[in-house]
Amino acid sequence: MHKIKKLLIFLLAVIVFLDVGQGNIVDINASEVAEKNNDADNALWPIGPDIEADAAIVMDCNTGTVLYEKDAYTAYYPASITKVFTALLAVENCSLTETVTMSRDAETKVDGSRIGLVAGEQLSLKDALYGMLLESANEVAYAIGEHVSGSNMEAFAEMMNAKVKELGGVNSNFVNANGLHDDNHYTCAYDMGLICVAAAQYPEILKIAGTRTYTIPPTNKNVSRPLANHHRFIRKTLNYEYAIAGKTGGTDEAKTTLVTYAKKGDMTIVAVILHEANALTSYDDTIKICNFAFENYKEYNIHNSETTSNESIPLLFSENDEFGASVASLLKIDSSKKVVLPNTANFSDAVKKVNLDPPAEYEHGDNVVGNVTYEYGGKIVGKAEIYYYEADYPLTQKAFSEKWPSFLIDPGIYFPVKHAEKEEEEETIVDAGVEITKSQMSSAKQRALRGSFIIGVIILIVGFVYFYIILPIRKEKLRRERRKNLTFANKR
């Protein structure tokens, strides 16, 4: 408890030190991002190239930062790049080893690209994803949608629309898993970028979408099927050295659509092209906007940059005698997160905002206690979670409560209240000019509770020994003496 008090004091001090004011930071949704982008100081951001596509976007896959955009919020038909979204929901909700069974609807209600699966045919979800992402098989996408939703395509469409809203989408509506044309099936470059960034967090999706050829083994209905990726950069019919994965799309209404993941050094980006009149030109546009992003932006690892900064959380912690280096080791920033900035800016130019949001209950191990967000030129350019390591309580209160009363001790005693309710009395501590409130749970009270726990256990052990060992022995001894006396009396 003492360590947790120090942690809360420290984090609040960090907020004041970084001059972020009071209150929590609310995540900005997509519409707010669009508004901020329009109001941003354009002089701070590099100007991108002209392209032929009607809409496009490039996003950094680590931060979600928009690196290039053209008409990114206008709705267009996505065609088969919808299948990236289907893959995302499949991997999020299912195991790749699950078996997908083709329904009659999956076989008969689709046209266009397919690999010839029939009703009743079974294959693993992994093989189904290869068929969908490489050969753009519409019947496979339909079957995956049914499998993920557990029912029908309408239910899967509801999952898609709920997910895109969760990601912060602003102008999308999905009605199927494969992208076959429907007037009510549409998205915008920004929303599709959000979907692709989310998909990039799953290495298995990038691996499948980056595979040149693959063979689906024989199924219960058919022989093995060889597959080849339709994306020209992945198939190597066109060359772009940084391309690592992608998905093609196209219908008469959508024209050409294209998703391309590219990696240079440690920086991974995704480019989305919508409503491109010429298929080959979509690849030219992709190269232009990806090269623009690589040449004009750079990434900073937040953990490494903060550790070498005079304002870093770890250094501030260790330099403060009030907390000490031993407590500092319990706090850390997510080491995988980054900030992406134009080449003309430095890490110190990004404005930091620290959000303190400790959990109601600390579990054993790493606990997210807040986050630090970075903003530059009106855009969010990075975000990282702050973790606190809790060494105490190998069980959570929930887990403990589920097993009680087998533990023979009330969870309320084993788990003292860590966060005082508003109704409880609070005391104010002033440290370096920062006022902080904390609950009056003293270490003496904790020792008393622990002492009660130990005494209770001792009483239980003594009671057990007495009632189940000593008392039965005494009773047996008395019975023997009575038998002996009766025998003696009979002989007389």
Backbone hydrogen bonds, N-H to C=O, Kabsch-Sander energy under -0.5 kcal/mol:
donor,donor_aa,acceptor,acceptor_aa,energy
5,K,1,M,-2.4
6,K,2,H,-2.1
7,L,3,K,-2.3
8,L,4,I,-2.4
9,I,5,K,-2.4
10,F,6,K,-2.6
11,L,7,L,-2.7
12,L,8,L,-2.0
13,A,9,I,-1.9
14,V,10,F,-2.4
15,I,11,L,-1.9
16,V,12,L,-1.8
17,F,13,A,-2.7
18,L,14,V,-2.6
19,D,16,V,-1.5
20,V,15,I,-1.8
33,V,29,N,-2.2
34,A,30,A,-2.7
35,E,31,S,-2.0
36,K,32,E,-2.8
37,N,33,V,-3.1
38,N,34,A,-2.0
39,D,35,E,-1.6
40,A,36,K,-1.2
42,N,40,A,-1.2
44,L,41,D,-2.1
45,W,42,N,-1.3
54,D,274,L,-0.7
54,D,275,H,-1.3
55,A,274,L,-1.6
56,A,70,K,-2.1
57,I,272,V,-1.7
58,V,68,Y,-2.5
59,M,270,V,-2.3
60,D,65,T,-2.2
61,C,268,T,-2.7
64,G,60,D,-2.4
67,L,58,V,-3.0
67,L,65,T,-0.6
68,Y,58,V,-1.4
70,K,56,A,-2.6
74,T,71,D,-0.9
76,Y,187,T,-3.6
81,I,78,P,-1.3
82,T,79,A,-1.7
83,K,80,S,-1.9
84,V,81,I,-1.4
85,F,81,I,-0.6
85,F,82,T,-1.0
86,T,82,T,-1.7
87,A,83,K,-2.3
88,L,84,V,-2.0
89,L,85,F,-2.3
90,A,86,T,-2.0
91,V,87,A,-2.6
92,E,88,L,-2.2
93,N,89,L,-1.6
94,C,90,A,-1.8
98,E,95,S,-1.7
100,V,98,E,-0.5
100,V,123,L,-3.4
102,M,100,V,-0.5
102,M,121,E,-2.9
107,E,103,S,-1.5
108,T,104,R,-2.3
109,K,105,D,-2.8
120,G,102,M,-3.0
121,E,118,V,-2.2
123,L,100,V,-1.9
125,L,98,E,-2.4
126,K,96,L,-2.0
128,A,124,S,-2.3
129,L,125,L,-2.5
130,Y,126,K,-1.8
131,G,127,D,-2.3
132,M,128,A,-2.2
133,L,129,L,-3.0
134,L,130,Y,-2.4
135,E,130,Y,-0.7
135,E,131,G,-0.8
136,S,132,M,-0.5
137,A,131,G,-1.6
138,N,113,S,-3.3
141,A,137,A,-1.8
142,Y,138,N,-2.1
143,A,139,E,-2.0
144,I,140,V,-2.6
145,G,141,A,-2.4
146,E,142,Y,-2.2
147,H,143,A,-2.4
148,V,144,I,-2.9
149,S,145,G,-2.2
150,G,146,E,-1.7
151,S,146,E,-0.6
156,F,152,N,-1.7
157,A,153,M,-2.6
158,E,154,E,-1.7
159,M,155,A,-1.6
160,M,156,F,-2.3
161,N,157,A,-2.5
162,A,158,E,-2.1
163,K,159,M,-2.3
164,V,160,M,-2.5
165,K,161,N,-1.4
166,E,162,A,-1.9
167,L,163,K,-2.2
168,G,164,V,-0.6
168,G,165,K,-0.9
169,G,164,V,-3.1
173,N,186,Y,-2.8
185,H,182,D,-2.5
186,Y,173,N,-2.7
186,Y,184,N,-0.7
187,T,76,Y,-2.6
190,Y,72,A,-2.9
192,M,188,C,-2.7
193,G,189,A,-2.2
194,L,190,Y,-2.1
195,I,191,D,-2.2
196,C,192,M,-2.3
197,V,193,G,-2.5
198,A,194,L,-2.2
199,A,195,I,-2.2
200,A,196,C,-1.7
201,Q,198,A,-1.1
202,Y,199,A,-1.8
205,I,202,Y,-1.5
206,L,202,Y,-1.3
207,K,203,P,-2.5
208,I,204,E,-2.2
209,A,205,I,-2.8
210,G,206,L,-1.0
211,T,208,I,-1.6
214,Y,227,L,-1.7
216,I,225,R,-3.0
219,T,222,N,-2.2
220,N,122,Q,-0.6
225,R,216,I,-2.5
227,L,214,Y,-3.6
229,N,212,R,-2.8
230,H,134,L,-1.3
235,R,231,H,-2.9
236,K,232,R,-1.0
237,T,232,R,-1.3
238,L,232,R,-1.6
240,Y,238,L,-0.5
243,A,240,Y,-1.8
244,I,261,Y,-2.9
245,A,261,Y,-1.3
246,G,209,A,-1.3
247,K,259,V,-2.2
249,G,257,T,-1.6
251,T,255,K,-1.3
255,K,251,T,-2.1
256,T,276,E,-2.5
257,T,249,G,-2.2
258,L,273,I,-2.0
259,V,247,K,-2.6
260,T,271,A,-2.3
261,Y,245,A,-2.9
262,A,269,I,-2.4
263,K,242,Y,-2.9
264,K,267,M,-2.4
267,M,264,K,-1.9
268,T,266,D,-0.6
269,I,262,A,-2.8
270,V,59,M,-2.3
271,A,260,T,-2.9
272,V,57,I,-2.7
273,I,258,L,-2.9
274,L,55,A,-2.7
275,H,254,A,-0.6
276,E,256,T,-2.1
277,A,275,H,-0.5
282,S,278,N,-1.3
283,Y,279,A,-0.8
283,Y,280,L,-0.7
284,D,280,L,-1.5
285,D,281,T,-3.0
286,T,282,S,-1.8
287,I,283,Y,-2.3
288,K,284,D,-2.1
289,I,285,D,-2.5
290,C,286,T,-2.3
291,N,287,I,-2.5
292,F,288,K,-2.1
293,A,289,I,-1.7
294,F,290,C,-2.5
295,E,291,N,-2.5
296,N,292,F,-1.4
297,Y,293,A,-1.2
298,K,341,L,-2.6
300,Y,339,V,-2.9
302,I,300,Y,-0.5
302,I,337,K,-2.0
303,H,337,K,-0.5
305,S,301,N,-2.9
306,E,302,I,-2.9
307,T,303,H,-1.9
308,T,304,N,-1.0
309,S,306,E,-1.0
312,S,309,S,-1.7
316,L,312,S,-2.3
317,F,313,I,-2.2
318,S,314,P,-2.5
319,E,315,L,-2.3
320,N,316,L,-0.6
320,N,317,F,-0.9
321,D,319,E,-0.7
323,F,320,N,-1.5
324,G,320,N,-2.3
327,V,324,G,-0.6
328,A,324,G,-1.4
329,S,325,A,-1.4
330,L,327,V,-1.7
331,L,328,A,-1.7
332,K,387,Y,-2.3
334,D,385,E,-2.4
337,K,334,D,-1.0
339,V,300,Y,-2.6
340,V,381,V,-2.1
341,L,298,K,-2.7
343,N,296,N,-2.0
345,A,342,P,-2.1
349,D,346,N,-1.8
350,A,346,N,-0.5
350,A,347,F,-1.4
351,V,375,E,-3.1
352,K,350,A,-0.5
353,K,373,T,-2.4
355,N,353,K,-0.5
355,N,371,N,-3.2
356,L,354,V,-0.6
357,D,355,N,-0.6
357,D,369,V,-2.5
365,G,390,E,-2.8
367,N,388,Y,-2.2
369,V,367,N,-0.5
369,V,386,I,-2.6
370,G,386,I,-0.9
371,N,355,N,-1.9
372,V,384,A,-2.7
373,T,353,K,-2.9
374,Y,382,G,-2.9
375,E,351,V,-2.0
376,Y,379,K,-2.7
379,K,376,Y,-1.8
381,V,374,Y,-2.5
381,V,379,K,-0.6
382,G,374,Y,-1.0
383,K,338,K,-0.5
384,A,372,V,-2.2
386,I,370,G,-2.8
387,Y,332,K,-3.3
388,Y,367,N,-2.8
389,Y,330,L,-2.9
390,E,365,G,-2.9
390,E,388,Y,-0.6
391,A,389,Y,-0.7
400,F,396,T,-2.5
401,S,397,Q,-3.0
402,E,398,K,-1.8
403,K,399,A,-1.0
403,K,400,F,-0.7
404,W,400,F,-1.4
406,S,403,K,-1.9
408,L,405,P,-2.0
413,I,410,D,-1.8
414,Y,410,D,-1.7
415,F,411,P,-2.8
424,E,421,E,-1.3
427,E,438,K,-1.9
429,I,436,I,-3.0
431,D,429,I,-0.6
431,D,434,V,-2.0
434,V,431,D,-1.6
436,I,429,I,-2.3
436,I,434,V,-0.5
438,K,427,E,-1.5
440,Q,425,E,-0.8
441,M,439,S,-1.7
442,S,440,Q,-0.8
446,Q,442,S,-1.6
447,R,443,S,-2.4
448,A,444,A,-2.2
449,L,445,K,-2.5
450,R,446,Q,-2.7
451,G,447,R,-2.7
452,S,448,A,-2.5
453,F,449,L,-2.2
454,I,450,R,-2.4
455,I,451,G,-2.7
456,G,452,S,-2.8
457,V,453,F,-2.3
458,I,454,I,-2.5
459,I,455,I,-2.8
460,L,456,G,-2.4
461,I,457,V,-2.3
462,V,458,I,-3.0
463,G,459,I,-2.9
464,F,460,L,-2.3
465,V,461,I,-2.7
466,Y,462,V,-2.8
467,F,463,G,-2.9
468,Y,464,F,-2.5
469,I,465,V,-1.4
470,I,465,V,-2.4
471,L,466,Y,-3.4
473,I,469,I,-1.6
474,R,470,I,-2.4
475,K,471,L,-2.5
476,E,472,P,-2.3
477,K,473,I,-2.2
478,L,474,R,-2.4
479,R,475,K,-2.3
480,R,476,E,-2.0
481,E,477,K,-2.1
482,R,478,L,-2.3
483,R,479,R,-2.4
484,K,480,R,-2.3
485,N,481,E,-2.4
486,L,482,R,-2.4
487,T,483,R,-2.4
488,F,484,K,-2.2
489,A,485,N,-2.2
490,N,486,L,-2.1
491,K,487,T,-1.9
492,R,488,F,-1.3
